[in-house]
């Protein structure tokens, strides 16, 4: 019997896409033991923007959040999304930092590490893969991930070659990450068939979004083509800029006699639990109606769900929502200037922010972000296509070209660890604290300072009571 397994995304990408990753641990803690009985292939619960959001907005320790989930779900694979050499931050880190982060992720409970590079420059995922294999447990899965997009330089032939390379590198599975939901049913049909012919029985995964309204059709064609695992979200947190609904696809596949491993009663209980959680965030204004609808214009803009929800949040903070449509139109122009990078973190934020700045300033590239400057220097890897020579000359100087190298090669000096320990002092109580600071210095230091103050206040209160 044919089998298609499910990765449930409500704890990470679903709420990242609909509400910019603002879901607190306490809002889902009680349902975790039930989710552990659902029969998912995996539950995506960490990585992506969760790390940043925990420290910056939720006042939570991302490592402790992971440990709590692990304790509550001992029987289910826990999955994270890792941006290769970029980890979960917005720059590339040295190899020793990448290795330590992977080691700590596995130690604290992660089983499936989905590793990608925003530019599909696989030099930038090699260290993370090697570390995953080095610290692997019997449940560890190293999943090589391809950022899917369409452009003059992205073809089925190119994607097939990428898959062959990931298999050769030693990944256990391969995932196509269609972050903007722009993969059409026709593209899925030809792509999955071509890849399956090239990599044989190696498990193939499809991650897509409902942003454009095509996800269900695309997933159906992918399943017909032989996809092994699909990413879905419990139905009340599905659709819009999120993933397709878990229960709906379970029901459809069951009628076709396709085995899923899911327990229907359990997945319905999961959805019933999250209904009031979603309503609470709608009432609070955390979930914007724009994130819940279908926008076929994304087929033009190639904007992923998380990027869209973050752009909405940023424009609201600046009282500039009237510039939303104009900023959307500017996104593909900036993307073309950068050589058609896939719009996935951190490139999605970089392109989106630059598009917003171009619109707000009333002049293109009057102000250029440091991240865009570093992109043109070559700090993020090789651009997929030809970049704007005019913009390159403006940033690098006329006639200069980016450096074609992976700048982290052989840099295992321990310098960043020593600096983190020195900067944090007694705020640092663990390697995890140190790693949080390396990834997000300002946010981590504030969180750790607040943590210390709370403990001191509790101690004072306890002494007074006694």
Secondary structure, 3 states (H helix, E strand, C coil): CCECEEEECCCCHHHHHHHCCCCCHHHCHHHHHHHCCCCCCEEEEEECCHHHHHHHHHCCCHHHHHHHHHHHCCCCCEEEEECHHHCCCCCCCCHHHHHHHHHHHHHCCCCEEEEECCCCCHHHCHHHHHHHHHCCCCCCEEEEEEECCCECCECHHHHHHHHHHHHHHCCCEEEEEECCCCCCHHHHHHHHHHHHHHHCCCCEEEEECCCCCCHHHHHHHHHHHCCCEEEEECHHHCCCCCCCEHHHHHHHHHHCCCECCCCHHHHHHHHHHHHHHHHHHHHCCCCCHHHHCCCCCHHHHCCCHHHHHHHHHHHHHCCCHHHHHHHHHHHHHHHHHCCCCCCCCCHHHHHHHHHHHHHHHCCCCCCCCHHHHHHHHCCCCCCCCCCCHHHHHHHHCCCCCCCCCCCCCCCCCCHHHHHHHHHHHHHCCCHHHHHHHHHCHHHHHHHHHHHHHHHHHHHHHHHHHC
